[in-house]
Amino acid sequence: MDFVFVVAMGLELGLKVLAEGMLFTPKALIRDLSGMLDIFIFVVSLIWVCWMPQVSEEKSLFDNNSSKNLLIIIEIENSCRNSI
């Protein structure tokens, strides 16, 4: 899933740079904070995908100790509901 995010964000940033420019245009990507934040998130995600540890098997939330995990989920949901 991380690969899909990085590829989609890379395509989006590439199209933004082609359409609006990177630095020296009035609507440049780097001129505002949101553009800098987009680039920062993309770079961090790209580094993570390049160095991502290999996962031998995916663990499901309900594989082991399913009742314990379900209770934790219900407790988190209740605390979120009570905080609103």
CORDA-V662813 format. One record per residue. SS is DSSP state (H for helix, E for strand, C for the rest). PSI is psi as a letter, one per 20 degrees, with the letter a starting at -180 (none if undefined). Layout:
ss=SS psi=PSI
ss=SS psi=PSI
This chain:
ss=C psi=h
ss=H psi=h
ss=H psi=g
ss=H psi=g
ss=H psi=g
ss=H psi=g
ss=H psi=g
ss=H psi=g
ss=H psi=h
ss=H psi=g
ss=H psi=g
ss=H psi=g
ss=H psi=h
ss=H psi=g
ss=H psi=h
ss=H psi=g
ss=H psi=g
ss=H psi=h
ss=H psi=g
ss=H psi=i
ss=C psi=r
ss=C psi=g
ss=C psi=g
ss=C psi=k
ss=C psi=r
ss=C psi=h
ss=C psi=k
ss=C psi=q
ss=H psi=h
ss=H psi=i
ss=H psi=h
ss=C psi=r
ss=H psi=h
ss=H psi=h
ss=H psi=g
ss=H psi=h
ss=H psi=h
ss=H psi=g
ss=H psi=g
ss=H psi=g
ss=H psi=g
ss=H psi=g
ss=H psi=g
ss=H psi=g
ss=H psi=h
ss=H psi=g
ss=H psi=g
ss=H psi=g
ss=H psi=h
ss=H psi=h
ss=H psi=j
ss=C psi=p
ss=C psi=q
ss=C psi=p
ss=C psi=p
ss=C psi=g
ss=C psi=q
ss=C psi=p
ss=C psi=p
ss=C psi=q
ss=C psi=h
ss=C psi=j
ss=C psi=f
ss=C psi=q
ss=C psi=l
ss=H psi=h
ss=H psi=h
ss=H psi=g
ss=H psi=h
ss=H psi=g
ss=H psi=h
ss=H psi=g
ss=H psi=g
ss=H psi=h
ss=H psi=g
ss=H psi=g
ss=H psi=g
ss=H psi=h
ss=H psi=h
ss=H psi=g
ss=H psi=h
ss=H psi=h
ss=H psi=i
ss=C psi=none
